[in-house]
Amino acid sequence: MTNNATQGPAFGPSHKVTKAILAALGVSLVVMLATSFIYRMNHPSLTKPGRAPQQASQEQMMDQASTDELTQLMRMMQEDPNNTEVLETLAQRFMDAGDWDRAQTFLNKLVIATPGDTGPLYMLGITLYQQGKHQEAADTFEQLLALQDDPMARFNLSVLYGHFLNQPDKAKPHLEAILASDQASDELKARAQDELARKAHGDK
C-alpha cells in the first residue's frame, strides 16, 4: 500500500511511545504490507534467506531493543487498554515478527475502537490472509471498500477471489475498477491488466 487510510495505517502511541516511532511506522507500513501481499501471492513458494553470521551481534542488539519496546508497550496497554495508538503499534510489532494470531488479537480490538478508520482494516485483511483465512480477509477488504474506495484493497480482493476463493466473477469488477481509477498507480493498473488478460485466456 502506498498509504491506505491516506491510504493505509499510519500510527504511533500517544503517551510514552514517541511520535518518532509512530511516524516511522506510518511511512513504512503501508508500503511494506502492500508489497508483501502482492509479492507473496505471486511467489507462494519463496522462503526467507538465511541471515549472514556477521550480522548476528547487531541483530541481537536489535532483538533486545524490540523486546524492551514490546515490554513497555504491554505495560502501557495494561494502564490504558483502549489506547488505539498502542494497540496499533503492538499489532505492527507482531506482524513484523510473523505472529499473526497475536497481531489479529490487537487488530480486532483496534477495528472496534476506530470505526471508520480504513488503516486497521487493511492491516487486519493482510493478517487474516497470512493465516489462510481467505474468506475473512475478503470480507474485511469489502468492509474497507464500503468506507473508502481503495485501488490496492480492490487488487487484494481480486487476488483473494480469483486465486483463493474460486470466485473469478467477483474478481473481475475490482480489476476493471482499478483500470478506471484516477487513484491507482500505473504499476497497479499494469498488474490489474495482466490479471484480466490471464482470466481472458482461462489462466488461474
N, C-alpha and C positions, 0 to 999 in steps of 0.2 A: 504494500500500500504506500502510496506516496503521501498520504495523510488521509486517514479515513473519517475522522469526525470533522476534521478540517480537510482532510479525510483520515480519520483514524485516531487511535488512542494517544493522547498527549498528556503527560502527567507529572506528579511529584507530590510527596507528603507536605502537609501544611504546617505541622507543628515543629518537630525537631529534625525531621529529614529536610535537608536543604533544597532550595529551589534549583540548585545546580543539578542535583540528581534527577529532579523532575524534568528539567529542560533537556538534558541529555537523553533521557528515556523517550520524551515526546518526539524528538527529532529523529531518533534512530529506529524506534519500534515499528512504526508503520511500514517503513521501507523494508526492514528485515522480515516482517511477517508476510508481506505480500510476495516478496521474492522467494521466501522459503516455501510458501504454499504452492505457488506455481511450479517452482523448480522440482519439488519433491513429487508432484503429480506427474511431471514429465520424466522423472528419473527415479521410479519407485525402488529400484534395486541398489541404489548407491549407498555406500557405507561411509561412515566418518573416518578419515585417515588418522593413523596413529600420530601421537604428538612426539616431537623431537625431544630426546633425552636432555639436551642442553637447556630446554625451556622449563624443566621441572621445578627448579628453585623459584623462578619468577611466578610460575603458575601456583605453587604452594602458597606464596605470599598473597596472590590474588584470591585464592580459595579462602584463606584465613580472613581477608578483608570482607569477602562476601558473607562468610559465616557471622562475623561481628555485626555486619549491617543487618543481616536477617534476624539476629537476636534482638537488636534494637527495634526493628520493625515489629516483631512479635510482641515485644514489651509495650510498644505504643498501641498495638492492636488491643491488648488487654485493657489498657487505660481508656481507649476510645474505640469500641467495636464498630462504630458507624463512620469512622474516618475514611472517606472514599479514596483519598489520595494514598493512604497507607494500604488499603485493600488493593488498589491498582498496582502499586509498586510491588507488593507481595506476590500478586498474580504474575507479574512480569518476571520476577526472580525465579519462580517455579517453572515458568515457561522456558526461561533460559536454561534451566537445569534439566529440562525434559521431564519434569514431574507433572504430567498433565492432570492427574487426579487432583492433586493439591491446588494446582492452578485453577481448575474448574470450581473447586470449593469457594475460593475467594471471588472468582468472576461471577458466580451465581449470586453472591451477596451484593456485588458491585452493580450488577444489572438491575437488581431490585432497588438499590439505593439511588441510582441515577437514571430514572425513567426519561426517555427522550434523548439520551446520550448514545450515539452510534459507536463510539470508540470501544467501550466494554463489550458490546455485542459482536464487534469484529473480532476482538481477542477471543471471546467465547466460541465463536464459529471456528476459528483456527484450532482451538484446544479440543473441541469435540471431534473435528476431523482427524486430528492426530491420535485420538483414542479409538478411531474406527467407528465413531457414532455418526455415520454419514447422514442419516435422515434428520437427526437432531441438529447437525451442523447446517443442513439446508434450511430447516425451519428457522434457525437463528439468523441466517443471512436474509431470509424472507422478511423476518421481523425488522431487520435493519433497513431493508429497502422500503418498508412501509413508512419509515420515518424520514428517510433521505435517499434520493437516487444516487447510487454509488457504482460507477462502472467496474471497479475492482471487485466489489461484492457480487455484481452480476456475473463477472467472469468466474469467480469461485463457484457460484451456483451452477453455471453451465457445466463446469467440470464435475461437480458432485452429481448432477442429474445425468450427464452424458456418460460418465466413466464409472460411477459407483452405484447409482440407483436405478440404472437401466430405464431412464425416462428421457430419451433424447428429444421428445416433443416439447418437454419443459425447458430443455437447454437452449433450443434454437431462438426463442424470443429474446432471451437475455443477450445472446451473441449479436443479434440484429440491433438491439437497443444500444449496445456498445458502439457499433459502427455508426449509428446515427447521433451519438452523444458528442456534445462540444467539450465535455469534461474529460473524455477518455484520451489517453496519450496515443501517439502514433504506434508505439510498440504494442500497447494493449489491443489496439484495433487490428494490428497485423496478426496477433495471436488469435483474436476472435475470427478473423477472416480465414486463418488456417483451420480452425476448428470447424467452421462452416463448410469449407472445401472438403475436409475429411468426411464429414457427415454426408455430403452430397455424393461421395464416392462409396459410401457404405462402410467406411473405416470406423473403428472404435477407438 
